[in-house]
Amino acid sequence: MTEDLTGSTYPMAGRLVVTLDLDGVTGKAGLMDRIARALALPDWFGRNWDALADSLSDHTLWPEGAVEQGLLIVVHGWQPYAEAAPGEWRTAQDVFAEAVDRTPALAVVLALGGSLLGGSS
């Protein structure tokens, strides 16, 4: 079954997509580095849970075009990190959920499967 996800009935349609590849990440420091790189966060990003929640909710830190379109963060390769650091992963999920709840233009989804189609970004 194939569905057209470009219509206005799908809340994630038309958003700017950022891929967050967590392949090889086993701890919080690696997670924060990958997020900072994927979202092009400023050097002063604090690399802690509060700073992450604030950055995800702050439109002024989003990539160009995301404010107008909305932002969809697709997390790939998260399963090994979730297994290696389950407590940290639960906290990361809580932070993502809190940011999404506070910011209607933001969506974070977890991709199933082990590899990125067409390579990494």
DAHUGI-V293742 format. One record per pair of residues at least 24 apart in sequence whose C-alpha atoms are under 8 Angstrom apart, sorted by sequence separation. I is the first residue (numbers start at 1). J is the second residue. D is the distance in whole Angstrom. If there is no record, write none. Layout:
i=<I/I>
j=<J/J>
d=<D/D>
This chain:
i=<39/78/73/75/71/72/73/74/75/76/77/70/71/72/73/74/75/76/69/70/71/72/73/74/75/76/77/72/74/76/77/67/76/77/76/56/76/49/53/57/49/52/53/56/57/53/54/57/49/53/57/16/57/16/56/15/16/18/20/22/23/24/15/16/17/18/19/20/21/22/23/26/27/14/15/16/17/18/19/20/21/22/23/25/26/14/15/16/17/18/19/20/21/22/24/25/15/17/19/21/23/24/27/26/27/22/26/12/28/27/12/21/21/19>
j=<63/110/106/108/105/106/107/108/109/110/111/105/106/107/108/109/110/111/105/106/107/108/109/110/111/112/113/109/111/113/114/105/114/115/115/96/116/91/95/99/92/95/96/99/100/98/99/102/95/99/103/65/106/66/106/66/69/71/73/75/76/77/69/70/71/72/73/74/75/76/77/80/81/69/70/71/72/73/74/75/76/77/78/80/81/70/71/72/73/74/75/76/77/78/80/81/72/74/76/78/80/81/84/84/85/81/85/72/88/88/107/120/121/121>
d=<6/8/8/7/6/6/6/6/6/7/8/5/5/5/5/5/5/5/8/6/6/6/6/6/6/7/8/8/6/8/6/8/7/7/7/8/7/8/6/5/8/7/7/6/8/7/8/7/7/6/6/7/8/5/8/7/6/7/7/7/7/8/5/6/6/6/6/6/6/6/5/7/7/6/5/5/5/5/5/5/5/5/7/8/5/8/5/6/6/6/6/6/6/5/8/6/6/7/7/8/8/8/8/6/7/7/7/7/7/8/7/7/8/7>
